[in-house]
Amino acid sequence: MEWNQIRTLAAKEFKDRLRNKWVLAVALVFTVFSLVITYFGGAAQGQVGPRSIEFTIASLVSLVIYLIPLIALLLGFDAVVGERERGSLDLLLSLPITRMELLLGKYLGLALALTLSTLAGFALVAVLLYRQFNWGGLFHYAGFMVSSVLLGLAFLSLAVCMSVLARERTRASGLAIALWFFFVLVFDLLLLGALVATGGRYGGDLFAYLLLLNPADVFRILNVFSLEDVRTLYGLTSVVPPALARPWLMGLVMVAWIAGPLALARWRFKA
């Protein structure tokens, strides 16, 4: 595997996103939403402005869970199938480059664009929090930003995997929207419904471990258990066992969500 080839493809993919203003547009969306939530999230309680690091992170977690997966899926769903429909995939593969190098190059270029736009979008809030809470609060906010990037990369892996599996661009886009609905809206409802339907007989630790099958829930656990007030606010202290309340462990689970779909995409792309 030639890393020079991968770097070249990644740089091209990244420059394409810069050229069409995609990175700037996403960064502006994150900036506007994060500032609005940070300043006006407590308006119902009669307070404007950052109340605390805990409240800010808890409010932004909801924003990230809805927005970043959708953006990542829309960014990557046509990474491969789009090239196939345009007829440029065969041309690329005729060059001295392997399918693995092509797949990794495209993923890394898209991942860099998504990471840059995410960090840039949350940077202004970080400056405001530093001015009010100094380095102590910024440490926890930095962890939130890193976990947001990991969530985006996990859904980007799912999008690239779908792009390899799908034969048509329209089908890939439909699968992207379906995945967003399933992981963000439906998955937790299904678990809750199963818990209620069984009268809680199969709840407890099993329910908590089933949450690991959803990268959005892994992200939520990562941030909920980072601060005491956030745990209380979300009410998950009685749901998630202490064995899972470890940031490093949830970080590894998120890395598995990044690597797993990419491995499947690599296997299918070579077939």
C-alpha positions in Angstrom: 0.0 0.0 0.0 1.5 3.3 -1.1 0.9 6.2 1.3 1.9 8.7 -1.3 -1.1 7.6 -3.4 -3.4 7.8 -0.4 -2.2 11.3 0.5 -2.6 12.5 -3.0 -6.2 11.3 -3.2 -7.0 12.6 0.3 -5.6 16.0 -0.6 -7.7 16.1 -3.8 -10.9 15.2 -2.0 -10.2 17.8 0.7 -9.4 20.5 -1.8 -12.6 19.7 -3.7 -14.6 20.3 -0.4 -12.7 23.6 0.2 -13.3 24.7 -3.4 -17.1 24.2 -3.3 -17.2 26.0 0.1 -18.5 22.8 1.8 -16.2 23.2 4.8 -17.1 26.9 5.3 -20.8 26.2 5.0 -20.8 23.4 7.6 -18.5 25.4 10.0 -20.9 28.4 9.8 -23.9 26.1 10.5 -22.1 24.7 13.6 -21.1 28.1 14.8 -24.5 29.7 14.5 -26.3 26.8 16.2 -23.7 26.3 19.0 -23.8 30.1 19.8 -27.6 30.2 19.8 -27.8 27.1 22.1 -25.0 28.4 24.4 -26.5 31.8 24.8 -30.2 31.1 24.7 -30.4 27.5 25.9 -31.3 28.8 29.4 -33.8 31.4 28.3 -36.7 29.3 29.6 -35.2 29.6 33.0 -34.8 33.4 32.7 -31.1 33.4 32.0 -29.1 34.4 28.9 -25.5 33.4 28.3 -23.4 30.4 29.4 -24.8 29.1 32.7 -22.1 26.5 33.3 -19.9 24.1 31.4 -22.2 21.2 32.3 -25.3 22.9 31.0 -23.5 24.0 27.8 -22.2 20.5 27.0 -25.6 18.9 27.8 -27.3 21.3 25.4 -24.7 20.9 22.6 -24.9 17.1 22.9 -28.4 17.1 21.6 -27.4 19.4 18.7 -24.4 17.1 17.8 -26.5 13.9 17.9 -29.0 15.3 15.4 -26.7 17.3 13.1 -23.3 15.7 12.8 -24.5 12.2 11.8 -26.7 13.7 9.0 -23.9 15.9 7.7 -21.4 13.0 7.7 -23.9 10.7 5.9 -24.7 13.3 3.3 -21.0 14.0 2.8 -19.9 10.4 2.2 -22.8 8.6 0.6 -21.6 9.2 -3.0 -17.9 8.8 -2.4 -17.7 5.6 -4.4 -21.1 5.2 -6.1 -20.9 8.7 -7.4 -17.6 8.0 -9.2 -19.2 4.8 -10.5 -22.2 6.6 -12.0 -20.0 9.3 -13.5 -17.9 6.7 -15.2 -14.7 7.9 -13.5 -14.3 4.9 -11.2 -12.9 2.7 -13.9 -10.6 5.5 -15.0 -9.2 5.9 -11.5 -8.7 2.1 -11.1 -6.9 2.0 -14.4 -4.2 4.1 -12.8 -1.4 2.5 -10.7 -3.5 2.6 -7.5 -5.2 -0.2 -5.6 -8.8 -0.3 -4.5 -7.7 0.0 -0.9 -5.7 3.1 -1.6 -8.6 4.6 -3.4 -11.0 3.9 -0.6 -8.7 5.1 2.1 -7.7 8.3 0.2 -11.3 9.3 -0.3 -12.2 8.5 3.3 -9.3 10.4 4.8 -9.9 13.5 2.6 -13.6 13.6 3.6 -12.7 12.9 7.3 -10.3 15.9 7.2 -13.0 18.2 5.8 -15.5 17.0 8.3 -13.0 17.3 11.2 -11.9 20.8 10.2 -15.5 22.1 9.8 -16.6 20.6 13.2 -13.7 22.0 15.2 -14.0 25.4 13.4 -17.7 25.5 14.2 -17.2 24.9 17.9 -14.1 27.1 18.2 -15.9 30.3 18.9 -17.9 28.8 21.8 -14.6 27.5 23.2 -13.2 31.0 23.2 -16.3 32.3 25.0 -16.2 29.5 27.6 -12.5 30.1 28.2 -13.2 33.7 29.0 -15.8 32.8 31.5 -14.6 29.5 33.0 -10.9 29.5 32.3 -8.9 26.3 31.5 -10.8 24.0 33.9 -14.0 24.2 31.9 -12.3 24.3 28.6 -10.7 20.9 29.4 -14.2 19.2 29.4 -15.3 21.1 26.4 -12.2 19.9 24.5 -13.2 16.3 25.3 -16.7 17.1 24.0 -15.2 18.4 20.7 -13.0 15.3 20.3 -16.0 13.0 20.9 -18.0 15.0 18.3 -15.3 14.4 15.7 -15.3 10.7 16.5 -19.1 10.6 16.1 -18.8 12.2 12.7 -16.0 9.9 11.6 -18.1 6.9 12.7 -21.1 8.0 10.5 -18.7 8.9 7.7 -17.5 5.3 7.8 -21.1 4.1 7.5 -21.7 6.4 4.6 -18.6 5.2 2.7 -19.6 1.6 3.4 -23.1 2.3 1.9 -21.5 4.0 -1.0 -19.5 0.8 -1.8 -22.5 -1.5 -1.3 -25.1 0.6 -3.3 -25.2 0.4 -7.1 -27.0 3.6 -7.6 -26.5 7.1 -6.2 -30.2 7.6 -5.5 -30.3 4.3 -3.5 -27.2 5.3 -1.5 -28.8 8.6 -0.6 -32.0 6.8 0.5 -30.0 4.5 2.6 -28.1 7.4 4.2 -31.4 9.0 5.3 -32.7 5.7 6.5 -29.6 5.1 8.6 -29.9 8.6 10.1 -33.6 7.9 11.1 -32.7 4.5 12.5 -29.7 5.5 14.7 -30.9 9.0 15.8 -34.6 8.5 16.1 -35.7 4.9 16.0 -33.1 2.9 17.8 -33.7 4.2 21.3 -37.5 4.0 20.8 -37.2 0.3 19.9 -35.1 -0.4 23.0 -37.5 1.5 25.2 -40.4 -0.3 23.6 -38.8 -3.7 24.1 -38.1 -2.8 27.8 -41.7 -1.7 28.4 -43.1 -4.7 26.5 -41.1 -7.2 28.6 -42.0 -5.4 31.8 -38.3 -4.7 32.5 -37.5 -8.4 32.9 -34.6 -8.1 30.4 -33.5 -4.7 31.3 -30.6 -3.8 33.6 -27.1 -4.3 32.2 -28.3 -5.8 29.0 -30.1 -2.6 28.1 -26.9 -0.6 28.7 -24.8 -2.9 26.5 -27.3 -2.7 23.7 -26.7 1.0 23.6 -23.2 0.2 22.3 -24.8 -0.9 19.1 -25.6 2.8 18.3 -22.7 5.2 17.8 -25.0 8.1 18.8 -25.6 6.5 22.2 -21.9 5.8 22.6 -21.3 9.5 22.1 -24.1 10.3 24.6 -22.5 8.0 27.2 -19.1 9.5 26.6 -20.3 13.0 27.4 -23.0 12.2 30.0 -20.4 10.6 32.2 -17.8 13.2 31.9 -19.4 15.6 34.4 -21.6 14.9 37.4 -24.3 17.5 36.6 -24.6 16.2 33.1 -25.2 12.6 34.4 -28.0 13.9 36.6 -29.5 16.0 33.8 -29.8 13.1 31.5 -30.9 10.6 34.1 -28.7 7.8 32.9 -26.8 7.1 36.1 -29.3 4.3 36.9 -29.2 2.9 33.3 -25.5 2.7 32.4 -23.4 0.4 34.7 -20.2 1.7 36.2 -18.3 -0.8 33.9 -19.3 1.3 30.9 -18.8 4.7 32.5 -15.2 4.9 31.4 -14.3 7.5 28.7 -11.4 5.5 27.4 -13.6 2.4 27.0 -16.3 4.3 25.1 -13.6 5.9 23.0 -12.4 2.5 22.0 -16.0 1.5 21.1 -16.3 4.6 18.9 -13.0 3.7 17.2 -14.5 0.3 16.5 -17.5 2.0 14.9 -15.1 3.8 12.6 -13.0 0.8 11.7 -15.8 -1.7 11.4 -17.7 -0.2 8.4 -14.4 0.7 6.7 -13.3 -3.0 7.0 -16.6 -4.1 5.5 -16.3 -1.5 2.7 -12.8 -2.7 1.9 -13.9 -6.3 1.8 -16.8 -5.6 -0.5 -14.9 -3.2 -2.7 -12.3 -5.8 -3.4 -14.9 -8.5 -4.3 
